Structures are given as structure tokens and as C-alpha cells.
Amino acid sequence: MLGDIKAWLSTQFSMKDMSEASYILGIKIYRDRSRRMLGLTQSSYIEKFLKRFKMEHSKRGLLPMRHGIKLSKKQSPKTDEELKRMSNIPYASAVGSIQ
């Protein structure tokens, strides 16, 4: 079946078979045939994201927020140190990048 699809596509487009894909649209494809596993990862995108927002040295871990949490102004930075640290982060861009 896959062979038939490739043959038909070859009649419609100029193409060549380059074997299994390892990346597509910035998403890494990994496969472990012995364990019958197939996975996708966007680790390179995440690394670029962290570098862009100067967070490349952040520790990895679980996100301590639950889905649907409501944020309020009471949680915003109050001290001069907090305000200075937070002023260097373009939040609209950061939030837009993770959606």
C-alpha cells in the first residue's frame, strides 16, 4: 500500500525516497523498533526558546501549576529586585511561544 502511494506521488511530483525521516517541521522523530515505540520531541525548539528568553541555565523539573489556575495582581513582583529581574522578560512573546 505504501509503495503504491509513493509510486502515485512520484507521478505527480518530482521526488526521491530518502528513507526514514528523523526530523519534520522542527520535530524530531525517534523510534525504537525493538520496544515497538515511536515518539516525537521538540527539544531543539525548547532549547531555542530557553535561550531566547535567557533561561538556558534553568533547572528542569515539573511545572507546579495545575491547569486552569487563575493568576492575580497580588502575585506580581513587589520588591525592586523582583521588578528588575522580571523587567527583562518579554512575557507576551514568551506566552505566545509556548501556545
C-alpha angles and dihedrals in degrees: 000000000000089000090055091051092049091048092051093046089051089058091052101040140027102251145145131207110246095179122242118358117240097179131025124174091344094308117120115223116208128185136188106189094183090060093034091238131146123181144172129216135182095197094135090053090049091050091051090047092051092047092048091054094040093248100117092118094051119125118251119239147121120305106249094209125096123219115275097021114162117227122206139191089253087072095055122107116283110173123073090245092053092046092050093049093047094046090071094061119085096214098185089057093044094051092044091052094057098046 
